[in-house]
Amino acid sequence: MKNELRIQLIKQRNQMSSKQLQVKNENIIKQILNDDDFLHAQVIGIYYPLGNEVNLLSLTKSQHKFAFPKVESDGIHFYYLDEKTSFKKSKFGVMEPQSGIKCDKDIDYLLVPAVGIAKDCYRIGFGKGYYDQFLSKIRPKFVMGVIYDFQEIEKFNHDIFDQKLDGYFKG
């Protein structure tokens, strides 16, 4: 069921116009910027959008410290964003930081991409399990998903290793 939902939701997301994406992204950004937990966070884990994923890059203009993920041999790790950070496309097509200071345990607010999120806060990702593995080892104080409104689903049968989000933003 997860795989069928994943295919359907990605197809629907890929059919959105750039104008629709822009409006929905701006709505999600406003919600995040009004979240007290975001405002009080010290280090925010964020991601580089792949395709038509929710684009949160404008958040990096705020006064917070940000960290981006990189897939490595032992899983996903986060690296601080600074003026020296350069990004390179990974084998999965995701832009990742090339080097920097690892800060996995410093993140207190993590924004997680999703293909879909159920109302009980379980997410469907791309199926590789990187975020679930990370969250099973290191759990930031706040873990929030981001989706477009049509990516919210009633429920699905989640697996034992799936990690629950604390909440999510949708636009």
Buried (B, 14 or more C-beta within 10 A) or exposed (E): EBEEBBEBBBEBBEEBEEEEBEEBBEBBBEBBEEBEBBEEBEBBBBBBBBEBBBBBBEBEEEEBBBBBBBBEEEBBBBBBBEEEBEBEEBEEEBBBBEEBEBBBEBBBBBBBBBBBBBEEBBBBBBEEBBBBBBBEEBEBEBBBBBBBEBBBBEEBEBEEEBBBBBEBBBB
